[in-house]
Amino acid sequence: MIDLDAHRADPCWLNQDNALDWPKIQSYLSYHFPNISRAIEYALKSHSKKGIHILFGFTALPLTD
């Protein structure tokens, strides 16, 4: 999981409410970093409603002897 804080972000990533603009971030990631974008399972607003928690999924490693 990655925690993104609005008060630490560059203003270009904020919306009119000074909260992180997830559609803008997602669009940028999809274009510039498609592999990272596809690995995102969830993007949730933080408790303050200004930041974002991004959760990544990954394929479980096989268990072998």
Secondary structure by P-SEA (a helix, b strand, c coil): cbbbbccccccccccccccccaaaaaaaaaaccaaaaaacccccccccccbbbbbbbbccccccc
